[in-house]
Amino acid sequence: LEPLDGLEVISRKPGAASVEMQVRLAKALARRDRALQIEMASNDPRRIPANDREWQGRCGNDICTWAWRVIDAEHGIALSIQSVPPSDDLPPYVEIYVDDVLRGEGEIKSKRDFVVPVGNRGAHRIEVLLVNPATGNRSPRRIQVAKIATL
């Protein structure tokens, strides 16, 4: 992805991505000082680690742009995603990533079920990205993961 300048905020916002991803992004942006700060802060014994088994990056119970979590699965993950009113004529569009690989995408008119393969048994990072986070009149658009199950 080029240019990466628009993603710089992810390297500054705690919890916006994993520590490893924030360090890689800071280095890719030639911000070695920021990468060092992130690495040093992650090794601080007083730091309370994020519970990556719970959703991160949400706005309350909703997803405003992007949320992620780690989940154990053998074959796949089933998600039920619903639109949160208000919306406009253009429904929310989501992309679902498993371990940084796009595994599902589509419109969410009111509610939609997705089943995404995980590839192998174990812990997997699942990310839900709201591709169009604003309506046509610039109001925020939101979605919710109503249900999640492992297969």
VENVEN-V480487 format. One record per residue. N is the residue number from 1. OMEGA is omega in whole degrees, -180 to 180 (NA if undefined). Layout:
# VENVEN-V480487
<<N OMEGA> <N OMEGA>>
This chain:
# VENVEN-V480487
<<1 176> <2 -11> <3 -178> <4 -176> <5 -179> <6 -180> <7 -176> <8 -180> <9 180> <10 179> <11 -179> <12 -174> <13 180> <14 178> <15 -179> <16 177> <17 178> <18 179> <19 -179> <20 180> <21 178> <22 178> <23 179> <24 180> <25 179> <26 178> <27 179> <28 179> <29 -180> <30 177> <31 -177> <32 178> <33 179> <34 178> <35 179> <36 178> <37 -179> <38 -180> <39 -179> <40 180> <41 -179> <42 179> <43 -180> <44 -178> <45 179> <46 -178> <47 176> <48 -178> <49 177> <50 176> <51 -175> <52 175> <53 175> <54 180> <55 177> <56 174> <57 -178> <58 172> <59 -174> <60 177> <61 -175> <62 171> <63 -180> <64 179> <65 -170> <66 176> <67 -177> <68 174> <69 175> <70 -179> <71 176> <72 180> <73 178> <74 -175> <75 -176> <76 179> <77 177> <78 179> <79 172> <80 -176> <81 180> <82 177> <83 177> <84 -180> <85 3> <86 175> <87 178> <88 -179> <89 -180> <90 -178> <91 175> <92 178> <93 -178> <94 169> <95 -179> <96 -179> <97 173> <98 -178> <99 177> <100 178> <101 178> <102 -178> <103 179> <104 178> <105 176> <106 179> <107 175> <108 -179> <109 172> <110 178> <111 179> <112 177> <113 177> <114 170> <115 -177> <116 179> <117 178> <118 177> <119 180> <120 -178> <121 175> <122 -180> <123 -179> <124 175> <125 178> <126 -180> <127 176> <128 -177> <129 174> <130 -173> <131 -179> <132 -173> <133 179> <134 177> <135 180> <136 178> <137 175> <138 174> <139 179> <140 177> <141 -179> <142 175> <143 176> <144 169> <145 -175> <146 -177> <147 177> <148 -180> <149 178> <150 -180> <151 NA>>
